[in-house]
Amino acid sequence: MEPLNQNELFVLSGGGFAYDVGCGLRYAGNFLAGYFSSGGPSNPNSIAMGVIVAEAKKCPS
């Protein structure tokens, strides 16, 4: 039997789906942490702070 190439390994592992889901959950968690640590709904800048924190701590590409 011949060894699998990179494309075949990628498809066999679900196309990176689990990694994408994990990174999405990590991004959402970091966003919420930044959002609530900067005041949550009472602070109009808390959404921007949540995005900044989430972008800074996102998964490497």
Summary of the structure (lengths in Angstrom):
residues: 61
radius of gyration: 17.3
end to end distance: 32.3
largest distance: 61.9
contacts: 138
relative contact order: 0.15
helix: 69%
strand: 0%
